[in-house]
Amino acid sequence: MSEGSGRRAATVAVWVALAVVLAVALAFSASRASGRQSPAQRAAAIDGILKCPSCDGISVADSSASTAAAVRQVVLARVRQGQSDQEIEQYLVSRYGPSILLRPPTTGITAVVWVVPLVAAVGGVGGLGVFFWRRRRPLTASVTAADRALVDRALAEHGPGTGGRPVSP
């Protein structure tokens, strides 16, 4: 096996190992997320994405304010009634406004804020890939007889070993 093919095999082995680790991690996280949650667990998850109405940047789950406690009670009651997460969020947004959500909505102008960095990252990675791919390709320039004659004439005029500078008399 040549040195180049040995390196290529090692590179492929590293990428395969990374793909296997990624697949195992995704499978593990998917299996853990698929279990049914109790109403209290669902309510706690929803509380984690809601901002306390009277606090500054703290979730309802982390706040000890009375308004946060009231929101937690509303969320738990609505979870027990069987409402979906989206229905509960919509109710709270209608009551407190969109500022109650810790994560911004992904519609309208905020969708652009979420999409532009992703597009820029993909474009940057693609640009780097093209750049390195072009640098890796071997040059296919061939030397013609006219090129050889030009070099021979320059060497005859200036002398070998002068770096192309004229020889002093």
C-alpha positions as CSV (number, residue, x, y, z in Angstrom):
1,M,0.0,0.0,0.0
2,S,1.4,3.4,-1.0
3,E,1.8,6.3,1.5
4,G,-1.0,8.3,-0.3
5,S,-3.5,5.4,-0.2
6,G,-2.6,4.8,3.5
7,R,-3.4,8.3,4.4
8,R,-6.6,8.2,2.5
9,A,-7.6,5.0,4.3
10,A,-6.9,6.6,7.6
11,T,-8.9,9.7,6.7
12,V,-11.9,7.5,5.6
13,A,-11.6,5.5,8.9
14,V,-11.8,8.7,10.9
15,W,-14.9,9.9,9.1
16,V,-16.5,6.5,9.4
17,A,-15.8,6.5,13.2
18,L,-17.3,10.0,13.5
19,A,-20.4,8.9,11.6
20,V,-20.9,5.9,13.8
21,V,-20.5,8.1,17.0
22,L,-23.0,10.6,15.6
23,A,-25.5,7.8,14.7
24,V,-25.2,6.2,18.1
25,A,-25.7,9.6,19.8
26,L,-28.8,10.4,17.7
27,A,-30.3,7.0,18.3
28,F,-29.7,7.3,22.1
29,S,-31.3,10.7,22.3
30,A,-34.2,9.7,20.1
31,S,-34.9,6.6,22.3
32,R,-34.9,8.8,25.5
33,A,-37.2,11.5,24.0
34,S,-39.8,9.0,22.8
35,G,-41.0,8.0,26.3
36,R,-44.3,9.4,27.5
37,Q,-44.1,12.3,29.9
38,S,-46.2,12.8,33.0
39,P,-48.3,15.9,33.2
40,A,-45.9,17.4,35.7
41,Q,-42.9,16.7,33.3
42,R,-44.8,18.3,30.4
43,A,-45.7,21.3,32.5
44,A,-42.1,21.7,33.7
45,A,-40.9,21.5,30.0
46,I,-43.3,24.3,29.0
47,D,-42.4,26.3,32.1
48,G,-38.8,26.2,30.9
49,I,-39.6,28.0,27.6
50,L,-41.7,30.7,29.2
51,K,-40.3,34.0,30.5
52,C,-41.5,35.2,33.9
53,P,-43.8,38.2,33.3
54,S,-42.3,40.2,36.2
55,C,-38.7,39.1,36.0
56,D,-35.9,40.1,33.6
57,G,-34.9,37.2,31.4
58,I,-35.7,34.4,33.8
59,S,-37.8,31.4,32.9
60,V,-41.0,30.7,34.8
61,A,-39.4,27.4,36.0
62,D,-36.5,29.3,37.6
63,S,-38.4,32.2,39.1
64,S,-39.8,32.4,42.6
65,A,-42.0,35.4,41.8
66,S,-45.8,35.2,42.5
67,T,-46.6,35.8,38.8
68,A,-44.3,33.0,37.8
69,A,-46.1,30.7,40.3
70,A,-49.4,31.7,38.8
71,V,-48.2,31.0,35.3
72,R,-46.9,27.5,36.4
73,Q,-50.4,26.8,37.9
74,V,-52.1,27.8,34.7
75,V,-49.7,25.6,32.6
76,L,-50.2,22.6,34.9
77,A,-54.0,23.0,34.8
78,R,-54.1,23.2,31.0
79,V,-51.8,20.2,30.7
80,R,-54.1,18.2,32.9
81,Q,-57.0,19.3,30.7
82,G,-55.3,17.7,27.8
83,Q,-54.3,20.8,25.8
84,S,-51.3,20.6,23.5
85,D,-48.1,22.6,24.1
86,Q,-49.0,24.9,21.2
87,E,-52.5,25.6,22.6
88,I,-51.0,26.5,26.0
89,E,-48.4,28.8,24.4
90,Q,-51.0,30.5,22.3
91,Y,-53.2,31.1,25.4
92,L,-50.3,32.6,27.3
93,V,-49.2,34.7,24.3
94,S,-52.8,36.0,24.0
95,R,-52.8,36.9,27.7
96,Y,-49.2,38.3,28.2
97,G,-48.0,39.0,24.6
98,P,-45.2,37.4,22.6
99,S,-42.6,38.5,25.1
100,I,-43.6,35.7,27.4
101,L,-41.7,33.2,25.1
102,L,-38.0,32.8,25.9
103,R,-37.4,31.7,22.3
104,P,-38.4,34.0,19.5
105,P,-41.0,32.9,17.1
106,T,-39.7,31.4,13.8
107,T,-42.0,33.3,11.5
108,G,-41.8,36.6,9.6
109,I,-38.7,38.7,10.1
110,T,-37.4,36.5,12.9
111,A,-37.2,33.6,10.5
112,V,-34.7,35.6,8.5
113,V,-32.6,36.0,11.6
114,W,-32.6,32.2,12.1
115,V,-32.0,31.3,8.4
116,V,-29.3,33.8,7.3
117,P,-26.6,32.5,9.6
118,L,-27.3,29.0,8.5
119,V,-27.1,29.9,4.9
120,A,-23.9,31.9,5.5
121,A,-22.4,28.9,7.3
122,V,-23.3,26.5,4.6
123,G,-22.0,28.9,1.9
124,G,-18.7,29.4,3.8
125,V,-18.1,25.7,4.3
126,G,-19.0,25.1,0.6
127,G,-16.6,27.9,-0.4
128,L,-13.8,26.5,1.7
129,G,-14.5,23.0,0.2
130,V,-14.2,24.4,-3.4
131,F,-11.0,26.3,-2.4
132,F,-9.3,23.3,-1.0
133,W,-10.5,21.0,-3.8
134,R,-9.0,23.4,-6.4
135,R,-5.7,23.6,-4.5
136,R,-5.5,19.9,-4.3
137,R,-5.9,19.2,-8.0
138,P,-2.6,18.8,-9.9
139,L,-1.7,21.4,-12.4
140,T,-1.9,20.1,-16.0
141,A,0.2,22.6,-17.7
142,S,2.6,21.2,-20.3
143,V,5.8,22.7,-21.6
144,T,5.8,23.4,-25.3
145,A,8.8,23.6,-27.6
146,A,8.4,27.4,-27.8
147,D,8.6,27.6,-23.9
148,R,11.8,25.5,-24.0
149,A,13.3,27.7,-26.7
150,L,12.5,30.9,-24.7
151,V,14.2,29.5,-21.6
152,D,17.2,28.4,-23.6
153,R,17.5,31.8,-25.2
154,A,17.3,33.6,-21.8
155,L,20.0,31.3,-20.4
156,A,22.2,31.9,-23.4
157,E,21.8,35.7,-23.0
158,H,22.2,36.0,-19.2
159,G,24.1,32.9,-18.3
160,P,23.1,30.1,-16.0
161,G,23.0,30.7,-12.2
162,T,22.3,34.4,-12.4
163,G,18.6,34.1,-11.6
164,G,17.6,35.8,-14.9
165,R,19.7,38.9,-14.2
166,P,22.0,40.2,-17.0
167,V,25.7,39.2,-16.5
168,S,28.0,42.2,-15.9
169,P,30.8,42.5,-18.5
